[in-house]
Amino acid sequence: MSTTYRVTHRTEYRYESDVSDSYAQLHLLPRDGDGQHCLTAEVAVEPAPGDYRERADYFGNRVGYLAIHEPHRRLSVTATSLVETGDRAAPVTLFGGRPWEDARDAVRDPALPARLDAVQFALDSALVAGSPAYAGYALRSFTPRRSLLEAVTDLCSRIHHDFDYRPGSTSVTTPLEEVFANRRGVCQDFAHFGIACLRSIGLPARYVSGYLETDPPPGRPKLIGADGSHAWFSILAGEAGWVDVDPTNDQLAGGRYVVTAYGRDYGDVAPLSGVIYTEGRTESLQVRVDVVAVPG
Amino acid sequence: MTTTVPTPSYRPLEGSYDEMLDEAGRPREHWAHLSGALTELGLEELIRRRQEAARLIDQDGVVYNAYEGSSRPGRRWLLDPVPTVVSSRDWEALETGLIERAELLNLVLEDLYGERELLRRGLLPPEIVLGHPGLLRQCDQIRLPGPQQLFSYAADIGRDPDGQPVVLSDRAQAPSGFGYALEARAVISRVFPTLYRDAQVHRLAPFFRSLRVALQRVAPAGIEDPRVVVLTPGPWNETAFEHAFLASTLGYPLVEGADLTVRGGAVWMRSLGRLEPVHVVLRRVDASFCDPLELRPYSQLGVPGLVEATRRGSVSVVNTLGASVLENPALMAFLPRLCKHLLGGPLRLPSVPTWWCGEVQARRQVLANLAGLVLRPVSREAAATAVFGAELSQRELDDLRRRIESSPSAWVGQAPISLACAPTLTDAGLEPRRSVLRAFAVPRGDSYAVMPGGLTRVADGGNKRISSQSGAISKDTWVLASEPERLTGFWLESGPAVEGIDPMTSIPSRAAENMWWLGRYAERAEAITRLVRVVYERRSDFQGSDNAPGIEALRALLVALTRTTAAYPGFVGQDAEERLSSPGRELLDLVVDDQRSGGLAHCVRALLGCAYAVRDQLSSDTWLVVGSLDREILELRGPVHDPQAVVQERLQRVMQSLLALGGLGSESMVRDLGWRFMDAGRRIERALQLLALLRATVTEAGGTATDSLLFESVLKATESIITYRRRYRSHAQLETMLDLLLLDEGNPRSLAYGLARLSADLDSIPAHSERRMREEQQLLLRATTALRLADTGALVSHDARGARPGLEAFFDELHEQLSRTADAVDRTHFAHLLPQWSLVGAAGSGSSHGGIAR
């Protein structure tokens, strides 16, 4: 069963005084592959950039580079795409009910096709480093010989249950220790925490940035995080591949999720980052995301 | 062969190799000449030569700044006068080994940013590379043109007790030291001219030629005459001296991140009023700071878009961004295997025995022998540095063991090496000190050229660690030539003639701005010093006396001092009376307090800041003066018993240095663009200071006696008293004084003379626009015309209350025109960068300010 979504992601900055130059890097275009197919994708920037380029980054994500050298007080970036999503549950089925230790030990197996990825995502990264405390938290779900699917679903539920979803309680610079200590944050913090738990016990985990369907079909609840860009994590189930897990909504990420990028943590895939030159401050930042199913 | 021991007290250290003496205590063959000569010279003479070396170093302004951003002057660079000697046979082996190592690391680097075959095939455990902060994933697949991806390479090499060379660490980020090596050679060859000439030492010039050629060749394809710049973090970096030294030795502009900008995917230098293309960046800024867009977001030292420009191949940055992945000590454990695989043979120049704890076997070995090893984190960025197991208590060892066990792949264990010793001069004679050689390689053809020699550093006293930060002493390194070398200068034989950059068109606009302010601050400092001097003199004459005109003149001068320096409240305003009657404290403050804006010390600090920022623009003699100014300003604050006498004497010394600086500016500098801006800065500042002084002293008529004293003081403070007396042979009178100070084009201190010079300076700055006259030229012309039309006879007349409104208005008008001229220079020629900020996106759905769809 597949669904096609139209994704519109609009970001607008307004500045108090003229910005002489803006440079920005965008992770706003959906990936192709891994259970989804990106039919079209484009970025519109206002004012028109003096330079714009797209490329694939180290992780295969699509990145946009833009530079503006005319004075401006407003910058708007709108990414629009059509993405066909399918069922993402295949790896779960493939891995079957095997114990989670198999996924951990696979990292050390030189025959594993995605070995370099497995190693890279099991290592600490700038924003997410494992610790004995996180390992302790994780091991309550990852009991000996428990099936990977059960264990990770349990971890996901516990994060959902133990942590308070509170918009505005953290920022992109809030350290993970603080999130853990206060047991509150937003989707990005929960994804980071989940990754930290998994890495602490030797499992490869990556950060996924993307979207959720904004307005669900009648009778189904609206999901948290649907009105902005969303984030979750993904765990490597040995040779079966990656399984996406959304602790914010306590579920496996399925066909209602659109992936833009993945990386070791938020730092690798920030939707929009940049450098500007101005005397004044940023007056406002508005983000508006729309994910609508279009009739196939 | 001589058998004398150089100084009778010299005894090699037990258990380590001695560079100079063999096991029997005799000088080694290649040391025979030098050790004989040292013995002949004797201790006293050697100490004298050491002082001479220190003097030369001061003169060249070589400092090692260990404290960034502090107002303390740089720490002096320490150089031992006794060089280290390497035999031609030893060197040959070392050179071959270094070239091989550079070639090997080059292939490793190429693979890590390219195919990553070494990781895929398990020749290198992926954890070592993928977890290292030096691996910049942003720079994946970016290549330099040509065969070398590793541009400059340095190795710290020690000798083990058998005399065998061992690499202690590999340096690939932005290896520093070859400028210091060249400076060491320059100093030592002057301190021991005969000895150096007779020793047949390999010259260093060819290495710098190779470097220059390599920089030209690494430019993007199709660029015939590439523009190269040296990128520095700024004047307060610990090795800033070397950055400027390299730039001026190689003849490339020294730039900071803010001097560059990325447009259209290419790099440009902000030159005067326009952008000029840049093709090669020799970087001395650590990679992660080089681009706030893709690397460290808050770095103010980089250029946003630089990574993108390298990705598009429009610029070559060397060393490549990401080369520091090679600085990982864990790599050392795998180099023999990699060498066999990549170069088909054993590694000739070995590393210090290294065990990477990520491997089970190696970890066991390390943990079993913790107390006997040196433990190092694999990342240099990690807060922890090398730990000597032998120095730890049992508890500390247990703690370390736990840390290693919890993240084994982040650690290596290395065998401690009892490093070889080199004879080093102390006050008591020569002493053996543990030594390390930093050797350098740069591309030549499809291989590498090694600097014959390098920078030897010896530990300070019993210190085990040898690093410039921990007070190491440097040494020149003499590699003996097997046959006499042809003498070649650095600039000779450098291949195809490369057209020089016209000094009248090209200068980073920040450099021009610093030169302008250097001129202004130098002139301002002179003006303050002169006026304070005059005030002190008058104070000695009249303070506490009952000479009413004298006291009145003194008070007028004190008020003028506050007005001209704008160091309010000072002697002006409500509470001024107390300070006017007892001005000592306020005067002293104005001279010595470097936090006091408008004061002398503050002004000289600002001057020094400008000088350090344009090191590459100034002649080498300048550093003699800058160094003494730096010390004098510190001394100003020293303890004072008799404030006035001491301060007057110190002021005298500051004045001498300022005059010397002025003299160098007019006699020893090429009249290039930088000089033009410095001179323009001087001229405009002198004019403004003069107008401010006159405005504060002569616009109100006082009693004849008071005025006479006051005018005489003004003439003294403007360095015109002697000319005045010779010409007018009378007491100072206002009209004649104004003629001399304002209109006399033959008086170098007059306003008319200064404005003519300023006009010449501004006219020589190239115009990049169509307009016939730039704004600052128009404004200056207006001021000059107003001055020429001035009727001093009419201006000096005063009303019944003694006021001279005409004169006041005239001074105000000129001051206004010239201030606007200065502003226009600033607006027209200097880059006005707005503050840099990070543009932060919305953090996930939670912190977005967005509304809900529809």
Interface residues (C-beta under 8 A of the other chain):
Chain A: T11 Y13 V19 S20 D21 S22 Y23 A24 Q25 G50 D51 R53 R55 D57 Y58 F59 Y65 A67 H69 P110 R115 L116 V119 Q120 L123 D124 P132 Y165 R166 P167 G168 S169 T170 S171 V172 G185 V186 C187 Q188 D189 T214 D215 I224 G225 A226 D227 G228 S229 H230 A231 Y266 D268 A270 P271 L272 S273 G274 V275 I276 Y277 T278 E279 T282 S284 L285 Q286 V287 R288 V289 D290 V291 V292
Chain B: R116 L119 R120 G122 P126 E127 L130 G131 R137 Q138 D140 T261 V262 R263 G264 G265 P292 L293 E294 P297 P304 G305 E308 R311 S406 S407 S409 L833 L834 P835 Q836 W837 S838 L839 V840 G841 A842 A843 G844 S845 G846 S847 S848 H849 G850 G851 I852 A853 R854
